[in-house]
């Protein structure tokens, strides 16, 4: 994971990402033996830029990658960093996995221009049909499972994406996070379900909702953001 620490040389505009791997040795195979070569990337960077104006930068948490996952070591990505006063945009690139990552300061910023909410309908349907124990009520048939998903989707559509804070982030897509259903939303969902399901089915649905309402549970709405890069002239 990105520890969020960077060093910028204001003279050369060079960027070094400070990580736990800075002192990881490299290895060379020669004459049938493996030779360990000590490495200290951080000290090498500061030595190369001795006498220059160096400043620490910290990752703000805002990033964008066209692949959807800025953690992919081969994906080009944009990351916002700050020195505590100003915010900068870094463009991270890498030509091959054997070459070091390159960072360049870009005159621009990341702008979030849209957020949407959706439900995990496929995963909910799979859990209801294959894994969840409905006892003592009988399992819901396909029509009733579809009805519950329709009710849940219709309710989530009415929620304001901007007012829902992320509770968990996707490890696969930096633009996806998960929200948490509050008590009012769950109450409204159960009230709407009471119009279509029997009392025993409602009890089982309540147990299903409670079981899967963790931060990244199946009932957590998907919060999807759309980001654009706004370049400064």
Secondary structure, 3 states (H helix, E strand, C coil): CCCCEEEEECCCCEEEEECCCCCCCEEEEECCEEEEECCCHHHHHHHHCCCCCEEEEEEEEEEEECCCCCCCCCCCEEEEEECCCCEEEEEEECCCCCCCCEEEEECEEEEEEEEEEECCHHHHHHHHHHHCCCCCCCCCCHHHHHHHHHHHHHHHHCCCHHHCCCCEECCCCCCEEECCCCHHHHHHHHHHHCCCCCHHHHHHHHHHHHHCCCCCCCCCCEEEEEEEEEECC
